[in-house]
Amino acid sequence: MPQEHWTEDEELLAQVVLGRLSESQRDPLDRHLASCEECRRRVADEQLLAAGVQRAGRDDLKVRLHQRL
């Protein structure tokens, strides 16, 4: 039977990447990540994307603030 990948649930993946799960919610997912390269790769990719969006938002905010000064 094929292994189920919880990272296929976009909402759950977003909550994990954004740190919005409690420890008890996160534990079973972490156990799965320990044995699933595909899901580890997916989480890492989403974390990079989220970090890029956050940086872009900060950079945009800096530009807008500088324009107002």
HUHUGI-V169736 format. One line per field, one symbol per residue. ss: DSSP state (A for helix, B for strand, O for the rest). psi: psi as a letter, one per 40 degrees, with the letter a starting at -180 (. if undefined). burial: + if it has 24 or more other C-alpha atoms within 12 Angstrom, else -. Layout:
ss = ???
psi = ???
burial = ???
//
This chain:
ss = OOOOOAAAOAAAAAAAAOOOOOAAAAAAAAAAAAAOAAAAAAAAAAAAAAAAAAAAAAAAAAAAAAAAO
psi = hihhheeehddddddddefeiiddddddddddddehdddddddddddddddddddddddddddddddd.
burial = -----++-----+--++-----------+---+-----++-++--+-----------------------
//
